């Protein structure tokens, strides 16, 4: 199978997955706004939770996937792994942007402030900045081999850095709501809300997969095009 | 002394010799440190915030910027006339290049810090002598972190078209844990707080040092690979 055929096929599958995820997203919105009870203390503002938390989840997943693919790339030296890592980073940046914009919108009415230097806010802000650095670095490198290796180095270093930043700010001080789902005891979220959240997390995961497939296919097709141009000249 | 260590030693000596002859980076680094210390002194309302309150932050921001200036230069000198390619043609193991560069950068940044510290006392009038030994330890630990990550990232940044822009963009996120730790520890030391107040931050920087010196030494080979 040529690079172009492979790219075309992944693009088709990616389009179907993305379309399914977007339909699911409509379902999440309807369920969150119409069928999930309004939170007593926070009122309607809490609804943003169903977008904010799943975006944070997708962003963190993108970050870990990029880091792991970076390790894999340095090991196997397969260009496609590099393209997949880059696709995951770009999609991660998009989700990080959603997370960092929905957070303050909720924070202003509930905390009374747009931003606070809390452990999770700070580490996700740096996650965002690391994604930006990763993508900018790829943009200024022209040789594909060097680009792959250098961005893999950043991907791996970032994987180790973010826990350290989290710990740093944790030692500094923290304000973000404590975990309510992933904690030793039972989740303290009412059943209806938990179901909506889990549905949304699932949909965002599929959305992430769809986007990454589309972006990866684009990378493959670009490579195919460059090869064709090189052959033609 | 093993061959790797000897090669590293020669690379470090070469860098120190270049710097010793020109003194350009050193002089500009030092003047830069004085300027940052002076500018930060005025970055407050003197009627509400005393200079001792911002002193730890000023010291560490100065160290960070001065270190970045030196690190930027570390591989620029290797780019001129493709000097690095010359080293790579010799049977020098890449890890020796890393340790050599690391040692030379450490010497450079350490010297700038050693000279800025008395100026810091002079400008900000802080009692650093009370816990001087511990303060030096904290500065050494954070500097190792700065230089380890900086050596690796500087080798990468220099290969891009915008080296002077790329290094801060890539490096600054990695300086957050040692920088914040350095500020917190310095503030506590200047106030004469007990050792138990310091242990959390000391462990954080020590952990960071171990993790990132190892990572940088391992990944440096990947960066040099042709």
Interface residues (C-beta under 8 A of the other chain):
Chain A: X74 X126 X129 X130 X132 X133 X136 X137 X140 X141 X146 X149 X150 X152 X153 X154 X156 X157 X158 X160 X161 X164 X165 X167 X168 X169 X171 X172
Chain B: X149 X152 X156 X159 X160 X161 X162 X166 X169 X170 X173 X174 X176 X177 X180 X181 X184 X200 X201 X204 X207 X208 X211 X212 X215 X219 X222 X223 X225
